[in-house]
Each structure stands twice: as structure tokens, then as C-alpha cells.
Amino acid sequence: MNNKIKKAYDIYRAYGLRGLIKRTASASKKRPSLPVGTSLVWQKKFYEFREEVLKTRHCHKYFDLVKCLAGHSLFFYKVIPLFSIPLLLRPTNIVELGSAFTSYLEKCNDPWGRYDKLEEGLISTRVLLTACRFLNKYGIKASLTSIDIRDDKKKFEDTERHLQELDLLQYWKPFYGTDSLDWLKRNKDLIHLAYVDSSHTYKQVKAELEALAPQMIQNGVIIIDDGFTINDPSDVSWRVNEDEGGRSKGGEFGAVLDFLKEHPEWRNTWSPEGMVYLCRNASVMKFLSE
Ligand SMILES: C[S@@+](CC[C@H](N)C(=O)[O-])C[C@H]1O[C@@H](n2cnc3c(N)ncnc32)[C@H](O)[C@@H]1O
């Protein structure tokens, strides 16, 4: 049996007679060829066009940034929610407790890239600021206030430079060297969207939630990171370790559950990675949880 007949026989066995006729007919259809030279003209046009597109990538650069951060081997889970929720809620005042520093320049030379390690910070900040950029382009004056207790001049300068390179600095109100609870005590503005990611201890998270709750607008959303942390042994100078009392109450996890027990008006939904979404408004919660 020559090859052609064998192939036809295999198709007949696999797909039957109708299948054989269909496949043989479509294989025999010839693609109309382009007139000589036409294909090269279109190839050239395409390359020139694409060069122009690459020079002015506008929003696509930011889509690529979000895509890049969403590829982080450890922190991928927070990127899409932190990008999409502000776009859906259209908040103007976004507050982030715990922002950290960039790895840009020190460990990664591309401001649009990522340093794929545990030490990488500023992930939530970059993502929330990208959402602010889109909202502003759409006419919504969104900004992000980031509070972080650490006060390292050099690292902060790198962080500002990084956000400048990304053209996101204009939407940022940083309070570094500031304790989140001190900032919340002084804050007078209503918050539309809050993100909680400072120390993952019972005491800190419970106090932050208690302070945040009355400062949120009625439809406001609080996103808590690492909600399943029970015993945070951070072992870094800028984050306190969980203590015996906090451990016995279930650490950050226990703090969120206690807050919810004491404030049943806050509806909640949890992601498998431990991102917790709190909101008092039923219809907002509907799109977060259904
Ligand atoms: C887990 S990191 C934040 C990571 C960041 N959200 C991200 O997505 O890359 C926690 C940060 O919270 C800060 N922090 C710890 N305790 C704090 C406090 N009491 N007040 C403000 N910031 C605090 C730390 O300095 C650290 O930079």
C-alpha cells in the first residue's frame, strides 16, 4: 500500500466515509496565491506599521506590566484582583497599608519587569497605580495613598524613580516612615477602597480593620492580603513577629474572623490564596462573590 492510500485508509477507519470525503476535498483545495511581489509589499508594510505601534504602545505597555506582574511566581494571585476591582468600583481614594520598596535598579534593571523573588515589594502599589492611571484617563480622579512604616531614604528614592519611569508617580501619595495606625488616627478623608498588607499579626490586623471600618464609604471595599496567616514568623526588622497572645487567637486569620463576628454588617468572601474581600453593600458583594 503506498503512503497516500494508507493515509486515506487511516482516515476512513477513524472518521468513516463522510469524513474521508470531507478531508480529501478540503486537502485538495488550493490556496489562491498572491500576485508575485504582493506578499513582500504587505510584509514590509506590516513591519513598518508595527514599528510605529511599538513606539506608541500607550495602554498596551500597562497591560504588559500587569501581565508581567501576574506572572510572579509567588505574588501572582493578587495582581488581577487589585487591577480589576478598582476598574469596576471606580474609587477615587484608594489606601494601601503596607507597600514596601522596589527591587528596581538594585536587583532588576527594567522598570517594566519584575524581580521574581520573595523580597520583591511594590507589587500591589504598581498594580493599584496602573488602575489609577486607567481611571484618570477615563476622567475619574483616582489616587493611591500608601502607608509604610519603613524609612529608608535610598530605597524610597529608588521607589519614586521606579514609579516615575512608569509615569505613575503623579497618582501616588506616599507616607513612608509612618505607622498605619497613626496614619488612620489622623486621616479625615473617606476611603473608597482599602488594601491591608502590613504586619500579619492578630493585633495589627484587628486594629487596622477597626480603624478602617468607620472611614470607609458605605459601598467601600476592604481587601486583606494573607488572610490565612495564623503564626507570622516574619523575622525581619520591619515586621513584628506574632506573639503568644496573637497565636492563641489565630493570628491574622483569627483577627479577620473576630472582626467579622463583631461587625456582621461586613459581608465577606475569601479567595483560596487568602485574599479576603469585605464590603457592606450587597450588590457590590454580589459581583465579588458570585
Ligand atoms: C508584605 S509587605 C507589603 C508588600 C506589598 N503590599 C506588595 O504587594 O508588594 C509589608 C509591608 O508593611 C510594612 N509594615 C509593617 N508594619 C507596618 C505598620 N505598623 N505600619 C505601616 N506599615 C507597616 C512593612 O514595612 C512592609 O514593607
The ligand as a Gaussian input file, in Angstrom:
#p B3LYP/6-31G(d) Opt

LIG

0 1
 C        4.107000      42.265000      52.926000
 S        4.919000      43.788000      52.777000
 C        3.916000      44.670000      51.647000
 C        4.007000      44.140000      50.262000
 C        3.285000      44.972000      49.225000
 N        1.929000      45.201000      49.580000
 C        3.355000      44.304000      47.868000
 O        2.339000      43.852000      47.324000
 O        4.456000      44.229000      47.313000
 C        4.520000      44.524000      54.300000
 C        4.930000      45.970000      54.446000
 O        4.219000      46.504000      55.551000
 C        5.057000      47.396000      56.241000
 N        4.585000      47.493000      57.646000
 C        4.743000      46.612000      58.648000
 N        4.169000      47.062000      59.769000
 C        3.633000      48.264000      59.478000
 C        2.917000      49.246000      60.220000
 N        2.644000      49.073000      61.506000
 N        2.533000      50.376000      59.589000
 C        2.803000      50.558000      58.271000
 N        3.485000      49.668000      57.529000
 C        3.895000      48.535000      58.109000
 C        6.455000      46.813000      56.111000
 O        7.431000      47.803000      56.233000
 C        6.421000      46.168000      54.724000
 O        7.004000      46.990000      53.772000

